[in-house]
């Protein structure tokens, strides 16, 4: 498998999942401004959506959308328990994935836009603050979103929380989230993924 990624982008989440699951893979960096891969290919001919992540499977087919890619990878290695196999706990995890994607990723990601007006930035920040308040209360002092174990949702949340410093959204108000992020940052698989992307 080959993961097309951009350092620190949402593609970091499936990259962490690949490392956690111990799956064989290669990486190909994508310049999202030029839409060229590090090998010189036009990324739009690989993924016409034009953004990462994209996962090229062994059979040549392509999977896109990070939340789906992470689920697919976790299901390849059920023994890692990165996603529950079935039942209510699986749907609770998918609930987390959807919340992170729609309420955190989209709002935090919007703050990267240099064309964002001051009013719109204030509105996005206010919404994001409400969502983070809820998240901090729901997480409490647990080490993972589903309890003690590490899941694909933790890889995704860690990735999105890491954007906070880049977009000027301080997490100082939420010490439990800072501790959560720091704890995940110490995981060997996370360190390997971040080193491979040049983030540490």
Secondary structure as the mmCIF struct_conf table of DSSP 4:
data_model
#
loop_
_struct_conf.conf_type_id
_struct_conf.id
_struct_conf.beg_label_comp_id
_struct_conf.beg_label_asym_id
_struct_conf.beg_label_seq_id
_struct_conf.end_label_comp_id
_struct_conf.end_label_asym_id
_struct_conf.end_label_seq_id
STRN STRN1 UNK A 2 UNK A 5
TURN_TY1_P TURN_TY1_P1 UNK A 7 UNK A 8
BEND BEND1 UNK A 9 UNK A 9
TURN_TY1_P TURN_TY1_P2 UNK A 10 UNK A 10
HELX_RH_AL_P HELX_RH_AL_P1 UNK A 11 UNK A 21
TURN_TY1_P TURN_TY1_P3 UNK A 22 UNK A 22
STRN STRN2 UNK A 26 UNK A 31
TURN_TY1_P TURN_TY1_P4 UNK A 32 UNK A 35
STRN STRN3 UNK A 36 UNK A 37
TURN_TY1_P TURN_TY1_P5 UNK A 38 UNK A 39
BEND BEND2 UNK A 40 UNK A 40
STRN STRN4 UNK A 42 UNK A 42
HELX_RH_AL_P HELX_RH_AL_P2 UNK A 43 UNK A 46
TURN_TY1_P TURN_TY1_P6 UNK A 48 UNK A 49
BEND BEND3 UNK A 52 UNK A 52
STRN STRN5 UNK A 54 UNK A 56
TURN_TY1_P TURN_TY1_P7 UNK A 58 UNK A 59
BEND BEND4 UNK A 60 UNK A 60
STRN STRN6 UNK A 62 UNK A 64
HELX_RH_AL_P HELX_RH_AL_P3 UNK A 66 UNK A 76
TURN_TY1_P TURN_TY1_P8 UNK A 77 UNK A 77
HELX_RH_3T_P HELX_RH_3T_P1 UNK A 78 UNK A 80
BEND BEND5 UNK A 82 UNK A 83
BEND BEND6 UNK A 85 UNK A 87
HELX_RH_AL_P HELX_RH_AL_P4 UNK A 88 UNK A 99
HELX_RH_PI_P HELX_RH_PI_P1 UNK A 100 UNK A 105
HELX_RH_AL_P HELX_RH_AL_P5 UNK A 106 UNK A 110
TURN_TY1_P TURN_TY1_P9 UNK A 111 UNK A 112
TURN_TY1_P TURN_TY1_P10 UNK A 114 UNK A 115
HELX_RH_AL_P HELX_RH_AL_P6 UNK A 118 UNK A 139
TURN_TY1_P TURN_TY1_P11 UNK A 140 UNK A 141
BEND BEND7 UNK A 143 UNK A 143
STRN STRN7 UNK A 144 UNK A 144
TURN_TY1_P TURN_TY1_P12 UNK A 145 UNK A 146
STRN STRN8 UNK A 147 UNK A 147
BEND BEND8 UNK A 148 UNK A 149
HELX_RH_AL_P HELX_RH_AL_P7 UNK A 152 UNK A 161
TURN_TY1_P TURN_TY1_P13 UNK A 162 UNK A 163
HELX_RH_AL_P HELX_RH_AL_P8 UNK A 164 UNK A 167
TURN_TY1_P TURN_TY1_P14 UNK A 168 UNK A 168
TURN_TY1_P TURN_TY1_P15 UNK A 172 UNK A 173
HELX_RH_AL_P HELX_RH_AL_P9 UNK A 175 UNK A 185
TURN_TY1_P TURN_TY1_P16 UNK A 186 UNK A 186
BEND BEND9 UNK A 187 UNK A 187
HELX_RH_AL_P HELX_RH_AL_P10 UNK A 188 UNK A 196
TURN_TY1_P TURN_TY1_P17 UNK A 197 UNK A 198
#
